[in-house]
Amino acid sequence: MKTMYEQERKRGLTLRRVLESIQARKVSISFAIVFFILAFFLAQVVLFEASVPFFLPIWALVSLRFQRFLPWTIAGALLGSFTLGFGQVIIHAMQALIFPFHSKKVIKKIPLPLFVLIDVIFIQVIWQFISYGGDIPVSVWLAIGYEGILSLFMTIFLFQLFLPLPDFLHKRWTAERMGAALLIGALVLTGMSSFIFGYVSIPLVIAHLVIAVASAVGGVQLATVVAVLAGTILSISKLSFSGMIAVYAITGFLAGLHKPFGRLWQAFSMLGATFFFILYDRTLPLDSVYIGSLVTASLLFFAIPSKWIKYLKDQLFPDTSNVLIRRQKWMTEKVNNQLREFQHFVDFITRFISDRFDSKGVDDQEQPKALSVCQSCFQFEKCWGEKSNGIPLLMEQWENDSKKTRIQIEKKIQFKCVKPMQIVQELKEREVKRHLNSQLQHGKKMYALKLRDMGNHMSDLMNKLDNSVTLYTSHEEEVKQKFQQCNIPFFQIDVLNIAVGQMEVVCCLPIESKAKMVGERLILPILYDLWKEPFEITAMKEIHQPYEHIQMTCKSSVRFEITHDIYTSSSRNTIYSGDAHAVFPLHPGLLAVILSDGMGNNIEAHRESRRVMHFMRECLNKKMDPETTMHTLHYMMSLQDDTDSYATVDLALIDLQKGELWSWKAGSMSTYLIRGNDMRKIESKHVPFGFLPTFTIEARKVDIKDGDVLLMLSDGVFSSKTSIEKQEMYYKKILQDPTMNAERFVKMLEETYSLPGDDRTVIFMQVKHIVPEWSIFSPREAAKFQEKMVH
């Protein structure tokens, strides 16, 4: 048996779950109650003692915008119609049966308010024709006309007030919506005229309470407008006592006039206006019920929390200064963060260049202009004439060979030239001039590219600040138009990111819609058609607050994935290697691969290649253009003039969405792409970083497909005793094995060829299509095999 404690605890848990469920669905419950009450009272509103026009407008509203609450509307309308008789129920039922014809293609061109007017008049004419045996009095014809016209205006007011979700909850109240709400509220009050309890009339209490709240929110203007409108509707509904309009108008005017003095003075001013008209005109129906209702409304006015009135004031009369201040603060923080990040990057570049200059030093001694030693020599014809003794050829060899071999050439020049020291000095000066001129040209281009990137960076920054809101809004409007053209029901569309490869769109759909199927079959193709970028559904969840809906998140879909395997080893089995590599994503749709080989296999080569890789990684992560990055690094490494130290660089950017490989090479080995039985080679046309014979670096683009194998490697895996072509044919053969990896690849080369004692690095990559996990169907095995053949 359960103890009393356990029973009480279970009871408490059950009650708490019920309260949590009600809290989660409070918006849906509120809408159900509102539509039930509106349908009940609007179905029994009587104007001019004959017209009952307002069932069909509320039915049209709920049928088109709030279908989930249709049962509650039907229940309220039936109860309201029964209070007027069974005949009124039949009239309303016939009007509801004709309304679905508005969805037909031909009739749909008729504006909805006009179709409601036609529906009301058509049913009433048939009903009255049967009732009067074909002889309808003129007064009845007028009543039918009034009912049709009032139905038309009521439809406009209802659709103006009840915007689609979530606009109804989040959009600010305009003057039009407020006017529609007041008119509808006043007409509902006419349907509540029989709700009198003792000396208190519910319609009068609500009317005076609304006037008091309006005076507290908007002062004289709003209170007077609300009072005149309420008095007009209530007076017309009774076809008498038009003087009550003046009573309501003066009541609202005095209540708004005393707003600065507080609620007590507002309440007394409302009572004062009533007592004035009691003394002024005894024919007005200012009886004990009216006074009791006014006193009750004043007491309820004191009980309304101040935060409710403040909320209404913010909705109707928003203070834009706070919004502007918050917007300015947000913009300032965003600018500061981006500029701070840019400043850090500039500091990094500055330190990198400073280290180069500090370690090399600067020779400030001005070099004299080169003199033509040979032209001033008496043996000029002997050396440079038709029967030359070989001096020009030796000079050309000296300029093209490395420093280590120049000593032998200089000795040969001494045997043939009478001024060998001057010749060597002039050759050195010419080499320095060429080197400096190349540096100058390369430096000009580098700084031009850096200025271009800086300008693009600042331009993007300003565009983000100026157009961040309008840009996303325009994209959201485009998506909404597409959804409307395809008849896709939705509540809200939010475009969170429009960066290529990182796009994110959130769609709020009705909870009763088949969201998953609609998303895959309709929404994803629409997004692809708009931005020419594949999307996938990354999240789908049911939300209950502030209203029930399904939230679907669509993000840029990456079509390909790269699986990579890396093998690296040093020639001396040390912890350092002259090779350096990095594989990292710049964003989900872009993968960067860097392979650098420093000169030699000692600690200096290790540091040089690591420095190159670190620099390129920082630049790419800071969104620097790859071409600018390569030029900058090429220029800074050329500042070395005391050694022949250099480093090769192999940079590959792989676009995983479009299936493209962009390759930049500086002295590196070729990159190999194996596709089935074919092998493509991406060769290097530029020298390693540290030499500057040219100042152009070009990129090569290659398309990649499902099943491709990419191979990037350093020169340590090539044998000098076997031709490159023969080794490449062996690569093509062994890479056909689907189980091949980087380590096995190197081991097989070591067994087949005599590889040099050098550092070795191999980056082995395989390209595969990504099969989305969000698909609600899976293809057959045969279809899967066929999909791989479609590129």
C-alpha positions in Angstrom: 0.0 0.0 0.0 1.1 3.5 -0.8 1.7 5.9 2.1 -0.2 9.1 2.4 3.1 11.0 1.7 3.5 9.1 -1.6 -0.2 9.8 -2.6 0.2 13.5 -1.8 3.5 13.6 -3.7 1.9 12.0 -6.8 -1.0 14.4 -6.6 1.4 17.3 -6.5 3.3 16.0 -9.5 0.1 15.6 -11.5 -1.0 19.1 -10.6 2.4 20.5 -11.6 2.3 18.7 -14.9 -1.1 20.1 -15.6 0.1 23.6 -14.8 3.2 23.2 -17.0 1.0 21.9 -19.9 -1.3 24.9 -19.5 1.7 27.3 -19.4 3.2 25.8 -22.5 -0.1 26.2 -24.4 -1.3 29.4 -23.0 -1.3 31.1 -26.4 -3.4 28.4 -28.0 -5.8 28.3 -25.0 -6.1 32.1 -25.2 -6.9 32.1 -28.9 -9.5 29.4 -28.4 -11.3 31.3 -25.7 -11.1 34.6 -27.7 -12.6 33.0 -30.8 -15.3 31.2 -28.8 -16.4 34.5 -27.1 -16.2 36.5 -30.4 -18.2 34.0 -32.3 -20.8 33.7 -29.5 -21.5 37.5 -29.2 -21.0 38.4 -32.9 -23.5 35.8 -33.9 -26.2 37.5 -31.9 -25.4 41.1 -32.5 -28.6 43.0 -33.4 -28.3 46.4 -35.1 -31.3 48.5 -36.2 -33.4 45.9 -34.5 -33.3 43.7 -37.5 -29.7 43.0 -38.8 -27.6 40.1 -37.5 -24.6 40.4 -39.8 -21.4 39.3 -38.1 -21.3 35.5 -38.1 -19.8 35.1 -41.6 -16.9 37.5 -41.1 -15.6 35.7 -38.0 -16.1 32.4 -39.8 -14.1 33.6 -42.9 -11.3 34.9 -40.6 -10.9 31.6 -38.7 -11.3 29.4 -41.8 -8.4 31.2 -43.7 -6.0 32.2 -40.9 -6.7 30.1 -37.8 -8.0 26.8 -38.9 -6.9 25.0 -35.7 -9.5 27.0 -33.7 -12.4 26.3 -36.1 -14.1 23.9 -33.6 -14.2 26.6 -30.9 -15.6 29.1 -33.4 -18.3 26.7 -34.5 -19.3 26.0 -30.9 -19.5 29.7 -30.0 -21.4 30.6 -33.2 -24.0 27.8 -32.7 -24.6 28.9 -29.1 -25.0 32.5 -30.1 -27.3 31.7 -33.0 -29.6 29.5 -30.8 -30.3 32.6 -28.6 -31.9 34.2 -31.6 -33.9 31.2 -32.8 -33.5 28.1 -34.9 -34.0 30.0 -38.1 -30.9 32.1 -37.5 -28.9 28.8 -37.0 -30.1 27.7 -40.5 -29.2 31.1 -42.1 -25.7 30.9 -40.6 -25.2 27.3 -41.6 -26.2 28.1 -45.2 -23.8 31.0 -45.3 -21.0 28.8 -44.0 -21.7 26.2 -46.7 -21.4 28.7 -49.5 -18.2 30.3 -48.2 -15.8 27.4 -49.5 -16.7 28.3 -53.0 -14.4 31.3 -52.6 -11.4 29.0 -53.1 -12.4 28.2 -56.7 -10.1 29.7 -59.3 -12.7 31.9 -61.0 -14.4 33.1 -57.8 -11.1 33.6 -56.0 -10.5 36.8 -58.0 -13.4 38.4 -56.1 -12.1 40.3 -53.0 -12.9 38.5 -49.8 -15.0 41.3 -48.2 -17.0 41.6 -51.4 -17.6 37.8 -51.5 -18.8 38.0 -47.9 -21.3 40.7 -48.8 -22.6 38.6 -51.7 -22.9 35.5 -49.6 -24.9 37.3 -46.8 -27.2 39.1 -49.3 -27.8 35.9 -51.4 -28.8 33.8 -48.4 -30.9 36.5 -46.8 -32.8 37.2 -50.1 -33.6 33.5 -50.5 -34.7 33.2 -46.8 -36.8 36.3 -46.8 -38.3 35.4 -50.2 -39.5 32.1 -48.8 -40.6 33.7 -45.5 -42.7 36.4 -47.2 -44.0 34.3 -50.1 -42.2 36.3 -52.7 -43.5 39.7 -51.5 -40.6 41.2 -49.5 -41.3 44.6 -47.9 -39.1 47.6 -48.6 -37.9 47.8 -45.0 -36.7 44.2 -45.2 -34.8 45.0 -48.4 -33.1 47.9 -46.6 -32.2 45.6 -43.7 -30.7 43.1 -46.1 -28.6 45.9 -47.7 -27.5 47.2 -44.3 -26.5 43.7 -43.3 -24.4 43.1 -46.4 -22.6 46.4 -46.1 -21.9 45.9 -42.4 -20.6 42.4 -43.1 -18.2 43.8 -45.7 -16.8 46.4 -43.2 -16.7 43.9 -40.4 -14.6 41.5 -42.5 -12.2 44.3 -43.2 -11.9 45.1 -39.5 -11.5 41.5 -38.4 -8.7 40.8 -40.9 -7.1 44.1 -40.0 -7.1 43.2 -36.3 -6.2 39.5 -36.4 -2.9 39.3 -38.3 -1.4 35.9 -39.1 0.7 34.3 -36.4 3.3 35.3 -35.3 2.7 38.9 -36.5 -0.4 39.1 -34.3 1.9 38.6 -31.2 5.0 40.5 -32.2 4.0 43.4 -34.5 3.4 46.8 -33.0 -0.2 48.1 -32.8 -0.9 50.6 -35.5 -3.7 53.2 -35.5 -5.6 51.1 -38.0 -5.4 47.9 -35.8 -6.4 49.9 -32.7 -9.4 51.4 -34.5 -10.5 47.9 -35.7 -10.1 46.5 -32.2 -12.3 49.3 -30.7 -15.0 48.8 -33.3 -15.1 45.1 -32.8 -15.1 45.4 -29.0 -17.9 47.9 -29.1 -20.0 45.6 -31.3 -19.3 42.7 -28.9 -20.6 44.8 -26.1 -23.9 45.3 -27.9 -24.3 41.5 -27.9 -23.7 41.5 -24.1 -26.5 44.0 -23.3 -28.4 41.4 -21.3 -25.6 40.7 -18.9 -26.8 42.8 -16.0 -26.3 41.7 -12.4 -28.0 43.9 -9.9 -26.7 47.4 -10.3 -23.8 46.3 -12.5 -24.0 46.0 -16.3 -21.0 44.0 -17.8 -21.0 46.0 -21.1 -21.0 49.3 -19.3 -18.2 48.2 -16.9 -16.0 47.1 -19.8 -16.7 50.3 -21.8 -15.8 52.6 -18.9 -12.8 50.5 -18.0 -11.5 50.8 -21.5 -12.0 54.6 -21.5 -10.1 54.9 -18.2 -7.2 52.7 -19.5 -7.1 54.7 -22.7 -6.9 58.0 -20.8 -4.0 56.6 -18.7 -2.2 55.4 -21.9 -2.8 58.1 -24.4 -4.2 61.1 -22.6 -6.9 63.3 -24.0 -6.7 62.3 -27.7 -6.9 58.6 -27.2 -9.5 58.7 -24.4 -11.8 61.0 -26.4 -11.6 58.8 -29.5 -12.3 55.6 -27.6 -15.2 57.2 -25.7 -16.9 58.7 -28.8 -16.5 55.4 -30.6 -17.9 53.3 -27.8 -20.8 55.7 -27.2 -21.7 55.8 -30.9 -21.8 52.0 -31.3 -23.8 51.5 -28.0 -26.3 54.3 -28.9 -26.9 53.1 -32.5 -27.5 49.5 -31.3 -30.5 50.8 -29.3 -31.8 53.3 -31.9 -32.3 55.9 -29.2 -30.6 58.3 -26.7 -28.1 59.8 -29.1 -27.3 62.2 -26.4 -25.3 59.4 -24.7 -22.6 60.1 -27.3 -22.0 63.4 -25.7 -21.9 61.8 -22.3 -19.2 59.3 -23.3 -17.2 62.0 -25.2 -17.1 64.3 -22.1 -16.3 61.4 -19.8 -13.3 60.4 -22.0 -12.2 64.1 -22.4 -12.1 64.8 -18.7 -10.4 61.4 -17.8 -7.6 62.2 -20.3 -7.4 65.8 -19.1 -6.6 64.6 -15.6 -4.0 62.0 -16.6 -1.1 64.0 -15.1 -2.8 64.0 -11.7 -3.1 60.2 -11.3 -5.8 57.6 -11.4 -7.8 59.0 -8.5 -8.4 62.3 -10.3 -9.2 60.4 -13.5 -11.9 58.3 -11.7 -13.4 61.4 -10.0 -13.5 63.3 -13.4 -15.5 60.4 -14.9 -18.0 60.5 -12.1 -18.1 64.3 -12.3 -19.1 64.1 -16.0 -21.9 61.7 -15.2 -23.3 63.8 -12.4 -23.2 66.9 -14.6 -25.3 65.3 -17.3 -27.8 64.0 -14.6 -28.4 67.6 -13.6 -28.3 68.9 -17.2 -30.6 66.4 -19.0 -32.9 64.2 -17.0 -34.1 62.3 -20.1 -30.8 60.5 -20.4 -30.7 56.9 -19.1 -28.2 57.7 -16.4 -29.9 55.4 -13.8 -28.5 53.5 -10.9 -27.2 50.7 -13.2 -25.1 53.2 -15.2 -23.7 54.8 -12.0 -23.1 51.4 -10.4 -21.3 50.2 -13.5 -19.2 53.4 -13.6 -18.2 53.0 -9.9 -17.3 49.3 -10.5 -15.2 50.2 -13.5 -13.3 52.9 -11.5 -12.5 50.4 -8.7 -11.2 47.9 -11.3 -9.2 50.7 -12.9 -7.3 51.0 -9.6 -6.6 47.3 -9.6 -4.9 47.2 -13.0 -1.1 46.8 -12.6 1.0 49.7 -13.7 3.2 47.5 -15.9 0.2 46.5 -18.0 -0.5 50.2 -18.7 3.2 50.7 -19.4 3.2 47.8 -21.8 0.2 49.2 -23.7 1.9 52.6 -23.9 5.1 51.1 -25.3 3.0 49.2 -27.9 1.0 52.2 -29.0 3.5 55.0 -28.5 7.0 53.4 -28.5 9.9 55.4 -27.3 12.3 55.3 -30.3 15.1 56.9 -28.4 15.9 53.8 -26.4 15.8 51.7 -29.6 18.2 54.0 -31.3 20.5 54.0 -28.3 20.5 50.2 -28.2 21.1 50.0 -31.9 24.0 52.5 -31.7 25.5 50.5 -28.8 25.2 47.2 -30.7 26.8 48.8 -33.8 29.6 50.2 -31.7 30.4 46.9 -30.1 30.3 45.1 -33.5 32.6 47.7 -35.1 35.0 47.5 -32.2 35.2 43.7 -32.2 35.9 43.5 -35.9 38.4 46.4 -35.8 40.2 44.8 -32.8 40.4 41.5 -34.7 41.8 43.3 -37.7 44.3 45.2 -35.5 45.6 41.9 -34.1 46.2 40.7 -37.6 48.1 43.8 -38.5 50.2 43.4 -35.4 51.0 39.9 -36.4 52.1 41.0 -39.9 54.2 43.8 -38.4 56.0 41.4 -36.0 56.6 38.9 -38.7 58.3 41.5 -41.0 60.2 43.1 -38.1 61.8 39.8 -37.2 63.1 39.5 -40.8 64.7 43.0 -40.8 66.1 42.7 -37.3 67.8 39.4 -38.0 69.4 40.5 -41.3 70.2 44.1 -40.6 70.2 46.9 -43.2 73.1 48.1 -45.2 72.8 51.8 -45.5 75.9 52.3 -47.6 75.0 53.7 -51.0 76.3 51.6 -53.9 78.0 53.6 -56.7 76.7 53.3 -60.2 78.1 50.4 -62.2 80.8 51.3 -64.7 81.6 49.5 -67.9 85.0 48.1 -67.0 85.3 46.2 -70.3 84.6 49.3 -72.5 87.5 51.2 -70.9 89.9 48.3 -71.3 92.4 48.1 -74.2 91.6 44.4 -74.7 87.8 45.0 -75.3 87.9 43.7 -78.9 89.8 40.6 -77.9 87.2 39.7 -75.3 84.0 41.0 -76.9 84.8 41.0 -80.6 84.0 38.4 -83.2 86.9 36.2 -82.0 86.0 36.3 -78.4 88.2 34.5 -75.8 85.1 33.2 -73.9 84.7 36.1 -71.3 81.0 36.7 -72.1 80.2 33.0 -71.7 82.0 32.9 -68.4 80.1 35.9 -67.2 76.8 34.3 -68.1 77.8 31.1 -66.3 78.7 33.2 -63.2 75.3 34.9 -63.1 73.4 31.6 -63.5 75.3 29.3 -61.2 75.2 29.1 -57.4 77.7 30.8 -55.1 79.5 27.5 -54.5 80.5 27.1 -58.2 81.4 30.7 -58.8 84.9 30.3 -57.4 86.0 28.1 -60.2 84.5 30.5 -62.8 86.3 33.4 -61.2 89.6 31.6 -61.5 89.0 31.1 -65.2 88.2 34.8 -65.6 91.6 35.6 -64.0 93.5 33.7 -66.7 91.7 35.5 -69.6 91.1 39.0 -68.2 93.5 41.7 -67.1 91.0 43.3 -64.7 89.4 40.2 -63.0 88.6 41.9 -59.7 86.8 44.7 -61.3 84.8 42.3 -63.5 83.7 40.2 -60.5 82.8 43.4 -58.6 80.7 44.6 -61.5 78.9 41.3 -61.8 78.1 41.3 -58.1 76.7 44.9 -58.5 74.5 43.8 -61.4 73.2 40.8 -59.5 72.3 43.1 -56.5 70.6 45.5 -58.8 68.5 42.8 -60.4 67.7 41.4 -57.1 66.6 44.8 -55.7 64.6 45.6 -58.8 62.8 42.3 -58.5 62.1 42.9 -54.8 60.9 46.4 -55.7 58.5 45.1 -58.3 57.3 42.3 -56.1 56.9 44.6 -53.2 54.8 47.0 -55.2 52.5 44.2 -56.2 52.3 42.8 -52.7 51.3 46.1 -51.1 48.9 46.7 -54.0 47.2 43.4 -53.1 47.3 44.2 -49.4 45.6 47.6 -50.0 43.0 45.9 -52.1 42.3 43.3 -49.4 42.2 46.0 -46.8 39.8 48.1 -48.9 37.6 45.0 -49.4 37.7 44.3 -45.7 36.6 47.8 -44.7 34.0 47.9 -47.5 32.5 44.6 -46.3 32.5 45.9 -42.7 30.6 49.1 -43.7 28.1 47.1 -45.8 27.4 44.9 -42.9 26.7 47.9 -40.6 24.6 49.7 -43.2 22.7 46.8 -44.7 22.7 44.0 -42.1 19.0 44.5 -41.4 17.7 45.5 -44.8 19.7 42.8 -46.5 18.3 39.9 -44.4 14.8 41.5 -44.7 14.9 41.5 -48.5 16.0 37.9 -48.6 13.2 37.0 -46.2 10.7 38.7 -48.4 11.9 36.7 -51.4 11.5 33.4 -49.5 8.0 34.5 -48.4 7.0 35.3 -52.0 8.2 31.9 -53.2 6.3 30.1 -50.4 3.1 32.0 -51.2 3.4 31.1 -54.9 3.8 27.5 -54.0 0.9 27.6 -51.4 3.2 26.6 -48.5 1.6 27.6 -45.2 4.1 29.3 -42.9 4.2 31.7 -39.9 7.6 33.3 -40.1 10.8 33.1 -42.2 14.2 34.2 -40.6 17.4 34.4 -42.7 20.2 34.2 -40.1 23.2 34.0 -42.3 23.8 34.7 -46.1 27.5 33.9 -46.3 28.4 31.5 -49.0 28.7 28.0 -47.6 27.3 29.1 -44.2 23.7 30.1 -45.1 21.1 29.4 -42.5 17.3 29.8 -42.8 14.7 29.1 -40.1 11.1 28.4 -41.2 8.2 28.3 -38.8 5.4 26.1 -40.2 2.0 25.2 -38.8 2.0 22.2 -36.5 -0.6 20.3 -38.6 1.5 20.5 -41.8 3.6 17.6 -43.0 6.7 19.6 -42.3 9.4 17.0 -43.2 7.9 16.1 -46.5 7.1 19.7 -47.4 10.7 20.7 -46.4 12.4 18.1 -48.6 10.1 18.2 -51.6 9.3 22.0 -51.7 11.3 24.2 -49.4 14.8 22.8 -50.2 14.4 23.2 -54.0 13.0 26.8 -53.4 16.1 27.7 -51.4 18.4 26.2 -54.0 16.6 28.1 -56.7 17.0 31.4 -54.9 20.7 31.1 -54.0 22.0 28.3 -56.2 23.4 26.6 -53.2 22.4 23.1 -51.9 20.6 23.1 -48.5 19.8 20.4 -46.0 17.4 20.2 -43.0 19.6 20.2 -39.9 17.0 20.5 -37.2 13.2 20.2 -36.8 11.5 20.6 -33.5 8.0 21.3 -32.2 7.7 24.6 -30.3 4.8 25.5 -27.9 5.8 29.0 -26.9 4.7 31.6 -27.6 2.5 29.6 -30.0 2.5 26.1 -31.3 4.5 25.6 -34.5 7.3 23.5 -36.1 10.6 25.2 -36.4 12.7 23.9 -39.3 16.3 24.9 -39.7 17.9 24.7 -43.2 21.6 25.2 -43.6 24.0 25.1 -46.5 24.7 21.5 -47.4 28.2 20.3 -48.0 28.1 18.0 -51.1 31.5 16.4 -50.5 33.6 15.2 -47.6 37.4 14.7 -47.6 38.9 11.9 -45.5 42.7 12.3 -45.2 45.6 10.2 -44.0 49.1 11.7 -43.4 52.4 10.0 -43.1 55.5 12.0 -42.1 59.0 11.0 -41.1 62.4 12.7 -40.7 65.6 11.5 -42.4 67.5 11.2 -39.1 64.7 9.9 -37.0 64.6 13.1 -35.0 61.6 14.9 -33.5 62.0 17.7 -36.0 61.5 17.5 -39.8 62.1 19.9 -42.6 58.6 19.2 -43.8 55.5 20.9 -42.2 51.9 20.3 -43.0 48.4 21.4 -41.9 44.9 20.4 -42.9 42.1 22.6 -41.5 38.6 23.9 -42.4 38.2 27.6 -43.1 34.4 27.1 -42.9 32.2 24.0 -43.3 32.3 24.2 -47.1 36.0 25.0 -47.6 39.1 22.9 -46.6 42.7 24.2 -46.7 45.7 21.9 -47.1 49.3 23.2 -46.7 52.5 21.3 -47.3 55.9 23.1 -46.9 59.4 21.7 -47.4 62.3 23.7 -45.9 65.8 23.5 -47.4 67.7 20.6 -46.0 66.7 18.3 -43.1 68.2 20.1 -40.1 66.6 22.3 -37.4 66.8 25.4 -39.5 64.8 23.8 -42.3 62.3 22.7 -39.6 61.9 26.2 -38.3 61.6 27.7 -41.8 58.9 25.4 -42.9 57.0 25.8 -39.6 57.2 29.5 -39.9 55.9 29.4 -43.5 53.0 27.2 -42.5 52.1 29.3 -39.4 52.1 32.5 -41.5 49.8 31.0 -44.2 47.4 29.5 -41.7 47.1 32.8 -39.8 46.5 34.7 -43.1 43.9 32.3 -44.4 42.1 32.2 -41.1 41.9 36.0 -41.1 40.3 35.8 -44.6 43.2 37.2 -46.5 43.1 36.4 -50.2 45.3 33.3 -51.0 47.1 35.2 -53.8 48.0 38.1 -51.5 49.1 35.5 -48.9 51.5 33.9 -51.4 52.9 37.2 -52.6 53.5 38.5 -49.1 55.3 35.3 -47.9 57.3 35.2 -51.1 58.5 38.8 -50.7 59.4 38.5 -47.0 61.4 35.3 -47.5 63.3 37.0 -50.3 64.7 39.5 -47.7 67.2 36.8 -46.8 70.5 37.7 -48.4 73.1 36.0 -46.4 72.1 32.3 -47.0 70.4 30.3 -49.7 67.6 29.2 -47.3 64.2 28.7 -48.9 61.0 26.7 -48.5 58.6 25.3 -50.9 54.9 25.8 -50.4 52.0 23.7 -51.7 48.6 25.3 -50.9 45.3 23.6 -51.9 41.8 25.0 -51.2 39.1 22.5 -51.7 35.5 23.8 -52.2 33.4 21.0 -50.7 30.1 22.4 -52.1 31.0 23.1 -55.8 33.6 20.3 -56.0 36.6 22.4 -57.0 40.3 22.2 -56.1 42.3 25.5 -56.3 46.1 24.9 -56.1 48.9 27.4 -55.5 52.5 26.0 -55.8 55.9 27.6 -55.2 58.6 25.0 -55.9 56.6 22.1 -54.5 56.2 18.7 -56.1 53.2 17.9 -58.3 49.8 17.1 -56.9 48.2 13.9 -58.3 44.5 13.4 -58.9 43.5 9.7 -59.5 40.1 9.1 -61.0 39.4 5.5 -61.9 42.1 4.5 -64.4 43.2 8.1 -65.2 45.7 10.3 -63.3 45.9 14.0 -63.7 49.0 16.0 -62.5 49.0 19.6 -61.2 52.5 20.8 -61.7 54.4 23.7 -60.1 55.5 26.6 -62.4 57.1 28.7 -59.8 60.3 28.5 -57.8 60.4 28.1 -54.0 59.9 31.0 -51.6 63.1 32.9 -51.2 63.9 33.4 -54.9 62.4 36.2 -57.0 63.0 35.7 -60.7 59.4 36.6 -61.3 56.6 38.3 -59.3 53.5 36.4 -60.5 51.9 33.5 -58.8 49.0 31.8 -60.6 46.4 29.3 -59.3 45.2 26.2 -61.1 41.6 25.0 -60.7 40.6 21.3 -61.0 37.1 19.8 -60.6 36.8 16.9 -58.1 34.2 14.2 -58.1 33.1 11.3 -55.9 35.7 8.6 -55.6 38.7 10.8 -56.5 42.0 10.3 -54.7 44.3 13.3 -54.1 47.9 12.9 -53.3 50.2 15.7 -52.1 53.8 14.8 -51.2 57.3 16.2 -50.6 60.4 15.4 -52.7 61.6 12.8 -50.2 59.4 10.1 -51.7 61.0 10.5 -55.2 64.0 8.5 -56.3 66.8 10.2 -58.3 67.8 6.9 -59.9 64.5 6.4 -61.7 62.7 8.7 -64.1 59.7 10.7 -62.8 57.4 9.3 -65.5 58.2 5.7 -64.5 57.5 6.5 -60.8 54.3 8.2 -61.7 53.1 5.2 -63.6 53.8 3.1 -60.5 51.7 5.6 -58.4 48.8 5.2 -60.8 49.0 1.4 -60.5 49.1 1.1 -56.7 46.6 3.8 -56.0 43.9 1.8 -57.7 43.8 -0.2 -54.4 40.8 1.1 -52.4 42.5 0.1 -49.1 45.6 2.2 -49.8 46.7 4.7 -47.2 49.6 7.1 -46.7 51.9 4.9 -44.7 51.4 1.8 -46.9 52.1 4.0 -50.0 55.4 5.2 -48.6 56.5 1.7 -47.5 55.7 0.3 -51.0 57.9 3.0 -52.6 60.7 2.3 -50.2 60.6 -1.4 -51.2 60.5 -0.6 -54.9 62.8 2.3 -55.3 66.0 3.6 -53.7 64.6 6.7 -52.0 67.0 9.4 -50.8 67.7 10.0 -47.1 65.4 13.0 -46.8 62.3 14.0 -44.9 59.2 12.5 -46.2 55.6 13.7 -46.0 52.5 12.3 -47.9 49.0 13.6 -47.6 46.5 11.1 -48.9 42.9 12.3 -49.4 39.8 10.6 -50.7 36.7 12.4 -52.0 33.2 11.1 -51.2 29.7 12.3 -51.7 27.8 13.1 -48.5 24.5 11.2 -48.2 22.2 13.5 -46.2 20.8 12.0 -43.0 17.6 14.1 -43.2 16.1 12.2 -46.2 12.8 10.5 -45.4 13.5 7.8 -48.0 16.5 5.7 -48.8 17.3 4.6 -52.4 17.7 0.9 -53.4 21.1 -0.6 -53.6 21.1 -0.4 -57.4 20.1 3.3 -57.2 22.9 3.9 -54.7 25.4 2.5 -57.2 24.0 4.6 -60.0 24.2 7.8 -57.9 28.0 7.5 -57.7 28.1 7.7 -61.5 26.2 11.0 -61.6 28.4 14.0 -61.1 
